[in-house]
């Protein structure tokens, strides 16, 4: 399997893990990463949907996925962390723009979650900027096409 496909799968694993954790655990361990901190603009730092449960689930699943894909465990953890940092960055920007938690923002919801882990991945792997762009584009398309399906199947709470 090509490295680029492995990286795409790893990023997808990190991003679906919080959704699965919520489905399996419901509201257990549902503590917001930002601790409920509200900034001077009146909006939360990240929002209540960014939880420690989701973050830990993303790290665990990305590490396991890395091992299953024949990639280093530490690389899997780092790419999972990069993906979650991208997700938190997106949430931070959306809150500053006055968007409510869990609302969709096309592009901002997909690109950082794929781009940041790929930048982190350059520490372990050698791939081109074109490969990075293609992986980000593939993640973008997969996210937009699978999210409604996961919603229909009852896995996601929203179709985006």
C-alpha positions in Angstrom: 0.0 0.0 0.0 1.5 3.4 -0.9 2.6 5.7 1.9 0.2 8.4 0.8 -2.8 6.1 1.2 -1.6 5.0 4.7 -1.3 8.6 5.7 -4.8 9.3 4.5 -6.2 6.4 6.4 -4.3 7.5 9.5 -5.8 11.0 9.3 -9.2 9.5 8.8 -8.8 7.3 11.8 -7.8 10.2 14.0 -10.9 12.2 12.8 -13.5 9.4 13.2 -12.2 8.4 16.6 -14.0 11.2 18.6 -17.2 10.4 16.8 -16.9 6.7 17.7 -15.9 7.5 21.2 -19.0 9.6 21.7 -21.3 6.9 20.2 -19.8 4.2 22.4 -19.4 6.2 25.6 -22.3 8.7 25.3 -21.6 11.5 27.8 -19.1 9.6 29.9 -15.7 11.4 30.1 -17.3 14.3 28.2 -15.1 17.1 29.6 -14.3 20.0 27.2 -10.7 20.5 26.4 -11.0 24.2 27.0 -12.6 23.6 30.5 -15.5 25.9 29.5 -13.2 28.9 29.2 -15.0 31.9 27.6 -12.8 34.6 26.0 -13.3 38.3 26.0 -15.4 38.1 22.8 -18.0 36.1 24.7 -17.4 32.8 22.9 -15.7 29.7 24.3 -12.0 29.0 23.4 -13.0 25.9 21.4 -16.5 24.8 22.4 -18.1 22.0 24.3 -17.8 19.5 21.5 -14.0 19.4 21.7 -13.5 16.9 24.6 -10.7 15.1 26.3 -12.5 11.9 25.5 -12.3 12.7 21.8 -8.7 13.7 22.0 -7.6 10.6 23.8 -9.7 8.4 21.4 -8.0 10.1 18.4 -4.5 9.5 19.8 -5.3 5.9 20.7 -6.9 5.0 17.3 -4.2 6.8 15.3 -1.5 5.0 17.2 -3.2 1.6 16.6 -3.9 2.4 13.0 -0.2 3.3 12.5 0.9 -0.1 13.8 -1.7 -1.9 11.7 -0.4 0.0 8.6 3.2 -0.8 9.4 4.1 2.8 10.4 5.9 3.8 13.6 3.8 4.1 16.7 5.2 7.5 17.6 4.5 8.8 14.1 0.9 7.6 14.5 0.5 9.5 17.8 2.1 12.6 16.3 0.0 12.6 13.2 -3.1 12.0 15.3 -2.1 14.9 17.6 -1.5 17.1 14.5 -5.0 16.3 13.2 -6.6 17.1 16.5 -4.6 20.4 16.7 -5.9 21.2 13.2 -9.4 20.5 14.5 -8.9 22.7 17.6 -7.5 25.4 15.4 -10.6 25.3 13.2 -12.8 25.5 16.3 -10.9 28.4 17.7 -11.2 30.3 14.4 -14.9 29.5 14.1 -15.6 30.7 17.6 -13.8 34.0 16.9 -16.0 34.4 13.8 -19.1 33.9 16.1 -20.0 30.5 14.7 -21.7 28.1 17.2 -20.0 24.9 18.2 -20.5 22.0 15.8 -21.5 24.2 12.9 -20.0 23.5 9.4 -17.5 25.8 7.8 -16.5 24.4 4.4 -12.7 24.1 4.0 -11.9 25.3 7.5 -13.4 22.0 8.9 -11.3 19.8 6.6 -8.0 21.4 5.5 -6.3 22.0 8.9 -7.2 18.5 10.1 -5.4 17.0 7.2 -2.6 19.6 6.5 -1.2 19.9 10.0 -0.6 16.2 10.5 1.0 16.0 7.1 3.4 18.8 8.1 4.2 16.8 11.3 4.6 13.6 9.2 7.6 15.2 7.4 9.7 14.4 10.4 9.2 10.7 9.7 8.4 10.4 6.1 9.6 11.8 2.8 6.7 12.9 0.5 6.2 15.8 -1.9 4.1 18.9 -1.5 2.1 17.6 -4.4 1.4 14.4 -2.4 0.4 16.5 0.5 -2.0 18.5 -1.6 -3.5 15.3 -3.0 -4.0 13.8 0.4 -5.6 17.0 1.7 -7.9 17.0 -1.3 -8.8 13.3 -0.8 -9.5 13.9 2.9 -11.7 16.9 1.9 -13.7 14.8 -0.5 -14.0 11.8 1.9 -15.1 14.0 4.8 -17.8 15.6 2.7 -19.1 12.3 1.3 -18.8 10.1 4.3 -20.2 12.5 7.0 -23.8 12.4 5.6 -23.5 8.6 5.3 -22.4 8.3 8.9 -25.3 10.6 9.9 -27.8 8.3 8.1 -26.3 5.3 9.8 -26.7 7.0 13.2 -22.9 7.3 13.8 -22.7 11.1 13.6 -25.1 13.5 15.3 -25.0 15.9 12.3 -24.7 15.3 8.5 -21.4 17.3 8.4 
